[in-house]
Amino acid sequence: MSLYEPAAFGALPLSTRVVMAPLTRTRADDAGVPTETMVEYYRQRAGFGLIITEGTWPAAEGKSYSGQPGIVTPEQIEGWRRIADAVHEAGGTIVMQLMHGGRVSHPAISGQSRVVAPSALAAPGETHTPEGKAAMPVAHALTLEEIPEVVEQFVQAARNAIAAGLDGVEVHGANGYLVQEFLSPVSNIRDDQYGGSPENRARFAIEVTAAVAEAVGADRTGIRLSPQHNIQGVLEEDDADALATYLAVAEGLSPLGLAFVDVLNAAPTSELVQRIRRTLGAPLIINSGFAASTTRDEAETLVAEGWADAVAAGRPAIANPDLVARWREDAELNEPRPALFYGRTAEGYTDYPSLEVARADAS
């Protein structure tokens, strides 16, 4: 199997097995509406086999960052429709990552009176609000009555994404945000059916994903997991507990027939990752980069040797809108500019030259 072969993940057609990883870039307007600069950014990257969008909030309480887009209001839906149309006109496939930030938020960012989480604990450290740095607030622990309401927020957001013309959705169950907050025994200290055992801590992830799949089709639904990524205070340091927890998630999701499972892990060939894959039974997208960028050689090898069905690239996708062509030709890559990863302008966002332009400038 080649990285550059087409694939079908459920109802999603992939032109190649090179996937654009979800990347927070904070270019939406103050109302969470995608901007024309975002339309251009995604249009430029339509050559990826699949685009997974930046984390997009399904409810105002789930907004983690200023400049992060939502998929709640009519204006937000229309903004995403412009993006989906541009990607489709350029021949691409795009799914939306639904990201509820949970306790990784602040009332000054979300405009809401509280942040929510499985337990009344604060995320460590500080966050950047419009007024400056502030300590992460202690979260409101979701009640048993409130949890179905949050599930429904994911469901409605998924419907909105499909209504906007996106090809599918990915539930964000990774990187220390709400769904993973339920998975970790450190961020989830509940003593009801959503806490305690690995099976109980897996319950919320399963319920959200199953409800989304029922609403928009399992063949258009994926989930992102980052087992033992250990960031934002969501720690999974016990190997046996982590394996039991993620196998419980995989077992709960396996009957659904999901389009894909997207795993961020530095050891993609590990027992943990590969057992999640076998148990869940969906095509595996691997993203091995976070501390280090995913390389062409690594991506090609993971697919060729059967460790993954596709590989997601993050920083290389930021700097190289035509990364697939560059990797296919083993061409030189643009270097990313980390100081401009987050911002509100086109600089460091849509101004990376294509291979064609770079070659013309060099000649």
KEKE-3310 file (N, C-alpha, C; in steps of 0.2 Angstrom, whole numbers, plus 5000, padded with zeros to 4 digits):
npx = (5004:5003:5007:5002:4991:4974:4959:4945:4937:4924:4911:4919:4929:4946:4959:4973:4983:4988:4985:4978:4981:4971:4972:4974:4972:4967:4960:4947:4933:4928:4915:4916:4915:4920:4933:4936:4950:4952:4945:4953:4964:4961:4956:4969:4974:4968:4973:4977:4974:4963:4956:4956:4948:4952:4949:4933:4920:4906:4897:4895:4901:4911:4921:4938:4948:4952:4947:4944:4934:4916:4902:4888:4880:4869:4877:4890:4888:4886:4899:4907:4901:4906:4919:4919:4913:4924:4934:4929:4927:4940:4943:4944:4942:4934:4932:4925:4932:4925:4926:4925:4930:4930:4937:4947:4947:4939:4929:4931:4935:4925:4913:4904:4897:4903:4915:4915:4917:4921:4924:4926:4938:4953:4961:4979:4990:4990:4979:4977:4967:4956:4959:4971:4984:4977:4973:4968:4951:4942:4933:4915:4907:4900:4883:4873:4861:4865:4874:4868:4864:4875:4880:4870:4873:4885:4879:4870:4879:4886:4876:4875:4887:4887:4876:4882:4889:4901:4910:4910:4913:4924:4925:4933:4942:4954:4970:4968:4956:4937:4932:4942:4946:4936:4941:4953:4960:4964:4959:4946:4937:4925:4912:4901:4892:4900:4913:4928:4930:4939:4929:4918:4924:4926:4913:4907:4914:4910:4896:4895:4901:4893:4881:4883:4886:4874:4867:4872:4877:4887:4897:4902:4908:4921:4934:4945:4959:4971:4980:4989:4995:4996:4995:4990:4986:4979:4981:4988:4996:4997:5001:4994:4981:4978:4978:4967:4957:4957:4954:4942:4935:4937:4931:4917:4915:4916:4905:4899:4904:4913:4920:4933:4947:4957:4973:4984:5000:5016:5022:5018:5018:5016:5009:4998:4993:4990:4982:4971:4967:4964:4954:4944:4942:4941:4947:4964:4970:4986:4995:5010:5017:5021:5029:5039:5040:5030:5038:5042:5048:5044:5030:5028:5033:5025:5013:5016:5021:5010:5006:4997:4983:4982:4991:4993:4998:5005:5013:5020:5010:5005:5016:5017:5006:5004:5009:5007:5011:5024:5030:5028:5036:5048:5052:5060:5055:5045:5050:5041:5035:5034:5031:5021:5010:4999:4986:4979:4979:4984:4997:5010:5000:4992:5002:5013:5023:5019:5025:5027:5028:5039:5049:5048:5052:5065:5071)
npy = (4994:5011:5028:5037:5032:5032:5031:5025:5030:5025:5034:5044:5050:5049:5056:5054:5046:5055:5065:5081:5087:5091:5108:5121:5138:5151:5161:5165:5177:5188:5184:5170:5167:5160:5167:5176:5174:5162:5154:5154:5148:5135:5132:5132:5120:5109:5099:5089:5072:5071:5084:5088:5099:5113:5113:5115:5124:5117:5123:5138:5137:5128:5134:5137:5146:5163:5169:5156:5146:5143:5132:5135:5146:5154:5162:5157:5144:5147:5153:5142:5135:5142:5139:5124:5124:5130:5121:5109:5113:5114:5100:5093:5084:5086:5086:5091:5095:5092:5101:5102:5112:5109:5111:5118:5133:5149:5161:5174:5172:5163:5170:5165:5160:5151:5137:5120:5103:5085:5084:5095:5103:5113:5116:5115:5129:5144:5154:5163:5177:5190:5200:5198:5187:5174:5164:5147:5143:5135:5121:5119:5104:5093:5088:5073:5076:5086:5081:5073:5085:5091:5081:5082:5094:5092:5083:5092:5101:5093:5090:5103:5105:5096:5101:5113:5108:5101:5086:5076:5073:5074:5068:5076:5069:5071:5077:5084:5090:5091:5078:5069:5073:5066:5053:5052:5046:5056:5069:5066:5063:5057:5048:5041:5034:5038:5039:5032:5017:5010:5007:5015:5028:5028:5030:5042:5047:5037:5038:5051:5050:5039:5045:5056:5049:5042:5053:5059:5049:5035:5032:5044:5049:5051:5048:5057:5052:5053:5044:5043:5055:5066:5080:5096:5094:5082:5067:5051:5041:5028:5013:5001:5005:5015:5007:4998:5008:5014:5003:5000:5011:5008:4996:4999:5008:5000:4992:5002:5005:5016:5029:5032:5031:5042:5044:5051:5049:5046:5034:5025:5011:5004:4993:4998:5007:5000:4990:4997:5000:4988:4983:4993:4993:5002:5011:5017:5033:5039:5051:5055:5065:5078:5084:5082:5085:5076:5066:5064:5051:5043:5044:5037:5025:5020:5018:5009:4998:4994:4999:5009:5016:5029:5044:5058:5075:5089:5102:5102:5103:5116:5124:5120:5121:5113:5100:5086:5085:5089:5080:5068:5071:5071:5084:5100:5107:5121:5130:5130:5144:5146:5157:5163:5155:5156:5169:5183:5187:5186:5184:5172:5162:5161:5164:5156:5150:5140:5125:5127:5141:5144:5137:5145:5157:5154:5152)
npz = (5000:4996:5002:4993:4987:4982:4994:5003:5016:5025:5020:5015:5002:4999:4991:4992:5005:5013:5026:5032:5047:5061:5066:5077:5073:5076:5068:5066:5067:5080:5083:5081:5068:5053:5043:5027:5025:5031:5022:5010:5016:5018:5005:4998:5003:4998:4991:5000:5005:5014:5023:5040:5050:5060:5078:5082:5090:5098:5107:5116:5128:5126:5120:5118:5115:5110:5094:5089:5079:5078:5077:5077:5076:5063:5055:5058:5052:5039:5036:5037:5026:5015:5016:5014:5001:4994:4996:4990:4977:4973:4973:4984:5000:5016:5033:5049:5064:5079:5094:5111:5123:5137:5153:5149:5146:5148:5157:5151:5139:5133:5135:5143:5159:5166:5166:5161:5166:5169:5182:5197:5195:5191:5176:5174:5176:5166:5155:5139:5139:5132:5140:5145:5153:5163:5177:5175:5178:5191:5187:5183:5189:5178:5179:5181:5174:5166:5157:5146:5139:5135:5126:5116:5111:5104:5095:5088:5083:5074:5065:5060:5054:5043:5037:5032:5022:5024:5023:5033:5051:5065:5081:5094:5105:5112:5118:5130:5131:5133:5131:5133:5146:5153:5151:5158:5174:5182:5179:5180:5193:5197:5206:5200:5187:5177:5181:5189:5186:5171:5161:5165:5164:5151:5146:5142:5130:5122:5121:5116:5103:5098:5097:5088:5077:5074:5071:5059:5052:5053:5044:5041:5052:5063:5076:5086:5096:5109:5117:5132:5130:5139:5143:5147:5160:5160:5163:5160:5166:5170:5163:5162:5166:5156:5144:5147:5148:5135:5127:5131:5126:5112:5111:5114:5103:5092:5086:5079:5066:5062:5051:5053:5064:5072:5078:5089:5093:5099:5097:5085:5081:5093:5105:5112:5103:5091:5096:5099:5086:5081:5089:5088:5074:5063:5049:5052:5055:5058:5068:5072:5075:5087:5097:5088:5071:5058:5047:5029:5025:5037:5036:5024:5026:5037:5031:5020:5027:5033:5046:5047:5040:5034:5036:5046:5045:5053:5057:5044:5035:5038:5033:5020:5008:4997:5001:4998:4985:4986:4994:4986:4976:4982:4986:4991:5006:5013:5027:5043:5052:5068:5077:5071:5071:5078:5077:5070:5057:5039:5038:5039:5037:5025:5017:5013:5000:4986:4978:4965:4964:4972:4964:4953:4958:4961:4949)
capx = (5000:5007:5004:4999:4985:4967:4956:4938:4935:4917:4908:4924:4934:4952:4963:4979:4982:4991:4979:4980:4979:4968:4977:4971:4975:4964:4959:4940:4932:4926:4909:4917:4913:4926:4934:4938:4957:4951:4943:4959:4969:4958:4957:4976:4976:4963:4976:4978:4969:4958:4957:4952:4948:4954:4944:4927:4916:4899:4893:4900:4905:4916:4926:4944:4953:4950:4949:4942:4928:4911:4897:4882:4875:4868:4883:4896:4887:4887:4906:4910:4899:4911:4926:4917:4913:4930:4938:4926:4928:4947:4944:4946:4937:4935:4928:4925:4933:4920:4930:4922:4937:4929:4939:4952:4943:4939:4923:4933:4935:4919:4907:4899:4898:4907:4918:4913:4922:4919:4925:4927:4945:4955:4967:4985:4993:4986:4977:4977:4961:4957:4961:4978:4984:4973:4973:4962:4946:4939:4927:4909:4907:4893:4878:4870:4856:4868:4878:4865:4863:4882:4880:4866:4877:4889:4875:4868:4885:4888:4871:4876:4893:4884:4872:4886:4892:4907:4909:4910:4915:4928:4924:4939:4943:4961:4974:4966:4949:4932:4931:4948:4945:4932:4945:4959:4958:4967:4955:4939:4937:4918:4910:4895:4893:4905:4919:4930:4933:4940:4923:4914:4927:4925:4906:4905:4917:4906:4890:4895:4902:4888:4875:4885:4886:4867:4864:4875:4880:4894:4902:4904:4910:4928:4936:4953:4962:4978:4982:4995:4998:4998:4995:4984:4984:4975:4987:4986:5003:4997:5000:4988:4974:4977:4976:4960:4952:4956:4951:4935:4932:4937:4925:4911:4913:4917:4899:4896:4907:4915:4924:4940:4950:4963:4977:4990:5004:5023:5024:5012:5018:5015:5004:4992:4989:4988:4976:4965:4965:4961:4948:4939:4940:4940:4953:4968:4975:4991:4998:5015:5021:5018:5035:5043:5036:5030:5042:5040:5050:5040:5023:5028:5034:5019:5008:5019:5022:5003:5004:4992:4979:4984:4996:4991:5004:5003:5017:5022:5004:5005:5021:5017:4999:5005:5013:5007:5015:5031:5032:5028:5042:5053:5055:5061:5049:5045:5050:5036:5036:5030:5029:5015:5005:4992:4986:4972:4981:4986:5004:5011:4994:4991:5008:5018:5023:5018:5031:5028:5030:5045:5053:5049:5056:5072:5074)
capy = (5000:5017:5034:5041:5029:5034:5027:5027:5029:5025:5038:5049:5048:5052:5056:5051:5044:5060:5069:5087:5086:5097:5113:5128:5144:5157:5166:5167:5183:5188:5180:5164:5166:5159:5173:5174:5172:5155:5151:5154:5144:5128:5130:5130:5114:5105:5093:5083:5067:5073:5089:5088:5106:5115:5111:5120:5123:5115:5127:5143:5135:5124:5138:5137:5151:5168:5167:5149:5146:5139:5129:5135:5151:5154:5165:5152:5139:5150:5154:5135:5133:5145:5134:5118:5125:5131:5114:5104:5116:5112:5093:5090:5081:5090:5085:5096:5092:5095:5101:5105:5112:5108:5115:5122:5139:5155:5165:5180:5169:5161:5174:5162:5161:5145:5132:5113:5097:5080:5086:5102:5104:5117:5114:5118:5135:5150:5155:5170:5180:5196:5205:5196:5181:5173:5157:5143:5143:5128:5120:5116:5097:5092:5084:5068:5079:5090:5077:5073:5091:5092:5076:5085:5100:5088:5081:5098:5104:5088:5091:5109:5104:5093:5106:5118:5105:5097:5079:5072:5076:5071:5070:5078:5065:5071:5084:5087:5094:5088:5071:5066:5074:5061:5047:5052:5046:5062:5074:5063:5059:5056:5042:5039:5029:5041:5039:5026:5011:5012:5007:5021:5034:5028:5030:5049:5047:5032:5041:5057:5047:5035:5050:5060:5044:5041:5059:5061:5043:5032:5032:5051:5051:5048:5051:5058:5050:5054:5040:5045:5061:5069:5087:5101:5091:5076:5062:5044:5038:5021:5010:4996:5008:5018:5002:4996:5013:5015:4997:5001:5015:5005:4991:5003:5011:4995:4991:5008:5006:5023:5030:5032:5033:5046:5043:5055:5045:5046:5027:5022:5004:5001:4988:5002:5010:4994:4986:5001:5000:4981:4982:4997:4990:5007:5014:5021:5039:5040:5057:5053:5071:5084:5086:5083:5085:5070:5066:5060:5044:5040:5043:5032:5018:5018:5015:5004:4992:4992:5001:5014:5017:5035:5048:5065:5079:5095:5108:5102:5106:5123:5128:5118:5120:5108:5095:5080:5086:5090:5073:5064:5072:5072:5091:5104:5110:5127:5129:5134:5150:5145:5163:5165:5149:5159:5176:5185:5190:5181:5182:5165:5158:5159:5167:5151:5149:5133:5123:5130:5148:5143:5136:5151:5163:5152:5152)
capz = (5000:4995:5005:4988:4984:4985:4999:5005:5023:5025:5014:5013:4997:5000:4984:4994:5012:5017:5029:5035:5054:5064:5068:5079:5070:5079:5063:5065:5070:5087:5084:5079:5061:5048:5038:5020:5025:5032:5016:5006:5019:5017:4998:4996:5005:4996:4988:5004:5004:5018:5028:5046:5051:5067:5083:5081:5096:5097:5111:5118:5134:5124:5116:5122:5113:5106:5087:5087:5076:5081:5072:5081:5074:5056:5052:5058:5047:5032:5035:5035:5019:5010:5016:5011:4994:4991:4996:4985:4970:4971:4972:4991:5005:5022:5039:5054:5071:5085:5100:5117:5127:5144:5158:5145:5144:5153:5155:5147:5132:5130:5137:5148:5167:5169:5162:5163:5165:5173:5190:5199:5195:5186:5172:5177:5172:5164:5148:5137:5138:5129:5145:5147:5156:5169:5179:5173:5183:5193:5182:5186:5187:5175:5183:5177:5170:5161:5152:5139:5136:5131:5120:5111:5108:5099:5089:5084:5079:5068:5060:5057:5049:5037:5033:5029:5016:5025:5021:5039:5057:5069:5088:5097:5111:5113:5119:5136:5131:5137:5130:5136:5153:5156:5151:5163:5181:5186:5178:5181:5200:5199:5209:5197:5181:5172:5184:5193:5182:5164:5157:5167:5161:5143:5144:5139:5124:5118:5120:5111:5096:5095:5096:5082:5071:5073:5068:5053:5049:5056:5038:5040:5058:5066:5083:5088:5102:5110:5123:5136:5128:5146:5142:5150:5166:5158:5164:5159:5167:5172:5157:5162:5166:5150:5139:5148:5146:5128:5124:5133:5121:5106:5111:5114:5097:5087:5083:5075:5059:5060:5045:5054:5071:5071:5084:5090:5098:5097:5096:5082:5081:5099:5107:5114:5097:5087:5099:5098:5079:5079:5092:5085:5067:5058:5046:5056:5053:5063:5068:5077:5077:5091:5099:5082:5065:5055:5041:5023:5026:5042:5034:5019:5030:5041:5027:5017:5031:5036:5053:5047:5033:5032:5040:5047:5046:5056:5055:5037:5032:5039:5029:5013:5006:4992:5004:4995:4979:4988:4997:4981:4972:4987:4984:4997:5010:5016:5035:5046:5056:5074:5080:5067:5070:5080:5075:5067:5050:5034:5038:5042:5037:5018:5012:5011:4993:4983:4975:4958:4965:4975:4959:4948:4961:4962:4943)
cpx = (5004:5003:5000:4993:4979:4964:4949:4937:4928:4914:4913:4929:4940:4956:4970:4978:4986:4985:4982:4977:4975:4972:4974:4975:4973:4963:4951:4939:4929:4920:4910:4916:4919:4926:4936:4946:4957:4949:4949:4964:4967:4958:4964:4978:4972:4966:4978:4972:4962:4960:4953:4953:4951:4948:4939:4922:4909:4894:4898:4904:4911:4922:4932:4949:4950:4952:4947:4935:4923:4907:4890:4877:4874:4874:4889:4895:4888:4895:4909:4907:4904:4917:4924:4917:4919:4935:4935:4927:4936:4948:4945:4940:4939:4930:4930:4927:4929:4924:4927:4928:4936:4932:4945:4949:4943:4933:4925:4934:4929:4913:4902:4901:4902:4911:4916:4918:4918:4919:4927:4934:4947:4961:4973:4987:4988:4984:4977:4970:4962:4959:4968:4978:4980:4974:4967:4957:4944:4933:4921:4908:4900:4889:4876:4865:4859:4872:4875:4864:4870:4882:4876:4869:4882:4885:4872:4873:4887:4883:4873:4882:4891:4880:4876:4890:4899:4905:4908:4912:4919:4927:4931:4939:4950:4963:4971:4960:4944:4932:4936:4948:4941:4936:4950:4957:4961:4962:4947:4940:4930:4918:4904:4897:4898:4912:4921:4933:4934:4934:4919:4917:4927:4918:4905:4908:4912:4899:4890:4896:4896:4882:4876:4884:4879:4864:4866:4878:4887:4899:4904:4907:4917:4929:4943:4954:4969:4980:4988:4999:5000:5000:4989:4982:4980:4980:4984:4993:5003:4996:4994:4981:4973:4975:4969:4955:4951:4953:4944:4931:4932:4931:4918:4909:4914:4911:4896:4898:4909:4920:4931:4941:4956:4967:4983:4994:5011:5025:5018:5012:5017:5009:4997:4989:4987:4982:4970:4962:4961:4954:4942:4937:4939:4947:4957:4972:4979:4994:5004:5019:5017:5024:5040:5038:5036:5034:5039:5041:5046:5033:5023:5029:5028:5014:5010:5019:5015:5002:4999:4989:4980:4988:4994:4997:5001:5007:5019:5016:5003:5010:5020:5010:4999:5009:5013:5011:5022:5034:5032:5034:5048:5057:5056:5055:5051:5046:5045:5039:5032:5028:5023:5009:4999:4992:4979:4973:4983:4993:5006:5005:4993:4997:5013:5018:5022:5025:5032:5030:5037:5050:5054:5053:5064:5076:5076)
cpy = (5006:5023:5038:5038:5032:5029:5029:5025:5030:5029:5043:5047:5052:5051:5053:5049:5049:5065:5075:5086:5092:5102:5120:5133:5151:5162:5168:5174:5183:5185:5173:5162:5165:5165:5171:5172:5164:5151:5149:5149:5137:5127:5128:5123:5108:5099:5088:5078:5068:5079:5088:5095:5107:5113:5117:5119:5122:5119:5132:5141:5131:5128:5139:5143:5157:5167:5160:5150:5142:5136:5129:5140:5151:5157:5161:5146:5141:5151:5147:5133:5136:5141:5128:5119:5126:5125:5110:5107:5114:5104:5090:5088:5084:5088:5090:5092:5096:5095:5105:5106:5110:5113:5120:5128:5144:5159:5171:5178:5167:5165:5171:5162:5156:5141:5125:5108:5091:5081:5093:5103:5109:5114:5118:5125:5140:5150:5162:5172:5187:5201:5204:5189:5180:5165:5153:5142:5136:5127:5118:5109:5096:5087:5079:5071:5083:5087:5076:5079:5092:5087:5079:5091:5097:5086:5087:5101:5099:5089:5098:5109:5101:5097:5111:5115:5101:5090:5074:5076:5071:5073:5071:5074:5065:5077:5087:5091:5089:5081:5067:5067:5069:5054:5046:5051:5052:5068:5072:5059:5058:5049:5039:5035:5032:5042:5033:5022:5014:5012:5013:5027:5034:5030:5037:5049:5042:5035:5047:5054:5044:5040:5054:5055:5043:5047:5060:5055:5041:5033:5039:5053:5047:5051:5052:5056:5052:5051:5042:5050:5066:5076:5090:5097:5084:5070:5055:5040:5031:5017:5005:4999:5012:5013:5000:5002:5014:5009:4997:5005:5012:5000:4994:5006:5006:4993:4996:5008:5013:5023:5030:5033:5036:5047:5047:5052:5045:5039:5023:5015:5000:4997:4992:5004:5005:4990:4990:5001:4993:4980:4987:4995:4995:5009:5018:5027:5040:5047:5056:5060:5075:5087:5087:5082:5078:5071:5062:5053:5040:5039:5037:5025:5016:5015:5009:4997:4990:4994:5006:5014:5024:5039:5055:5069:5086:5101:5108:5105:5113:5127:5126:5116:5114:5102:5089:5080:5086:5083:5068:5064:5072:5079:5094:5107:5117:5126:5133:5139:5150:5152:5166:5160:5152:5166:5177:5188:5184:5179:5176:5160:5156:5162:5162:5149:5141:5131:5126:5137:5148:5142:5142:5156:5161:5152:5159)
cpz = (5000:4999:4999:4984:4986:4990:5000:5012:5024:5019:5012:5008:4998:4993:4986:5001:5016:5019:5032:5042:5056:5067:5070:5076:5072:5074:5062:5068:5077:5088:5082:5072:5057:5044:5031:5020:5026:5026:5011:5009:5017:5010:4996:4998:5003:4992:4993:5003:5008:5022:5034:5049:5058:5071:5083:5087:5095:5102:5114:5124:5132:5120:5121:5121:5109:5099:5085:5084:5079:5075:5075:5078:5066:5052:5052:5052:5040:5031:5033:5028:5014:5010:5012:5003:4991:4990:4990:4978:4968:4972:4979:4995:5012:5027:5045:5061:5076:5091:5105:5121:5134:5148:5155:5142:5149:5152:5151:5140:5129:5131:5141:5155:5170:5164:5165:5162:5169:5180:5191:5200:5190:5182:5174:5173:5171:5157:5146:5135:5134:5133:5147:5150:5162:5171:5177:5179:5185:5189:5186:5184:5184:5179:5178:5172:5165:5156:5146:5136:5132:5125:5115:5108:5103:5093:5085:5080:5073:5063:5056:5052:5043:5033:5030:5023:5018:5024:5027:5045:5061:5076:5091:5104:5113:5116:5126:5136:5134:5137:5134:5143:5156:5156:5156:5170:5185:5185:5179:5188:5202:5202:5206:5191:5176:5175:5187:5188:5175:5160:5159:5164:5154:5141:5140:5132:5119:5116:5115:5104:5093:5093:5089:5076:5069:5069:5061:5049:5051:5050:5037:5047:5060:5073:5083:5095:5103:5117:5126:5133:5134:5145:5146:5157:5166:5158:5164:5160:5169:5166:5157:5162:5159:5144:5141:5146:5139:5124:5125:5128:5114:5106:5111:5107:5091:5083:5078:5067:5057:5054:5047:5062:5069:5078:5084:5095:5095:5095:5092:5081:5087:5100:5108:5107:5092:5090:5099:5091:5078:5083:5090:5078:5062:5055:5051:5053:5059:5062:5074:5079:5082:5094:5093:5076:5061:5048:5035:5024:5031:5039:5028:5022:5034:5037:5023:5021:5035:5043:5053:5040:5030:5038:5040:5048:5048:5053:5047:5033:5033:5034:5022:5011:5001:4995:5000:4989:4981:4990:4991:4977:4976:4986:4991:5000:5012:5024:5038:5051:5063:5077:5077:5067:5073:5079:5072:5059:5045:5034:5042:5042:5030:5014:5011:5004:4991:4980:4968:4959:4967:4969:4954:4951:4961:4955:4940)
residu = (MET:SER:LEU:TYR:GLU:PRO:ALA:ALA:PHE:GLY:ALA:LEU:PRO:LEU:SER:THR:ARG:VAL:VAL:MET:ALA:PRO:LEU:THR:ARG:THR:ARG:ALA:ASP:ASP:ALA:GLY:VAL:PRO:THR:GLU:THR:MET:VAL:GLU:TYR:TYR:ARG:GLN:ARG:ALA:GLY:PHE:GLY:LEU:ILE:ILE:THR:GLU:GLY:THR:TRP:PRO:ALA:ALA:GLU:GLY:LYS:SER:TYR:SER:GLY:GLN:PRO:GLY:ILE:VAL:THR:PRO:GLU:GLN:ILE:GLU:GLY:TRP:ARG:ARG:ILE:ALA:ASP:ALA:VAL:HIS:GLU:ALA:GLY:GLY:THR:ILE:VAL:MET:GLN:LEU:MET:HIS:GLY:GLY:ARG:VAL:SER:HIS:PRO:ALA:ILE:SER:GLY:GLN:SER:ARG:VAL:VAL:ALA:PRO:SER:ALA:LEU:ALA:ALA:PRO:GLY:GLU:THR:HIS:THR:PRO:GLU:GLY:LYS:ALA:ALA:MET:PRO:VAL:ALA:HIS:ALA:LEU:THR:LEU:GLU:GLU:ILE:PRO:GLU:VAL:VAL:GLU:GLN:PHE:VAL:GLN:ALA:ALA:ARG:ASN:ALA:ILE:ALA:ALA:GLY:LEU:ASP:GLY:VAL:GLU:VAL:HIS:GLY:ALA:ASN:GLY:TYR:LEU:VAL:GLN:GLU:PHE:LEU:SER:PRO:VAL:SER:ASN:ILE:ARG:ASP:ASP:GLN:TYR:GLY:GLY:SER:PRO:GLU:ASN:ARG:ALA:ARG:PHE:ALA:ILE:GLU:VAL:THR:ALA:ALA:VAL:ALA:GLU:ALA:VAL:GLY:ALA:ASP:ARG:THR:GLY:ILE:ARG:LEU:SER:PRO:GLN:HIS:ASN:ILE:GLN:GLY:VAL:LEU:GLU:GLU:ASP:ASP:ALA:ASP:ALA:LEU:ALA:THR:TYR:LEU:ALA:VAL:ALA:GLU:GLY:LEU:SER:PRO:LEU:GLY:LEU:ALA:PHE:VAL:ASP:VAL:LEU:ASN:ALA:ALA:PRO:THR:SER:GLU:LEU:VAL:GLN:ARG:ILE:ARG:ARG:THR:LEU:GLY:ALA:PRO:LEU:ILE:ILE:ASN:SER:GLY:PHE:ALA:ALA:SER:THR:THR:ARG:ASP:GLU:ALA:GLU:THR:LEU:VAL:ALA:GLU:GLY:TRP:ALA:ASP:ALA:VAL:ALA:ALA:GLY:ARG:PRO:ALA:ILE:ALA:ASN:PRO:ASP:LEU:VAL:ALA:ARG:TRP:ARG:GLU:ASP:ALA:GLU:LEU:ASN:GLU:PRO:ARG:PRO:ALA:LEU:PHE:TYR:GLY:ARG:THR:ALA:GLU:GLY:TYR:THR:ASP:TYR:PRO:SER:LEU:GLU:VAL:ALA:ARG:ALA:ASP:ALA:SER)
# end
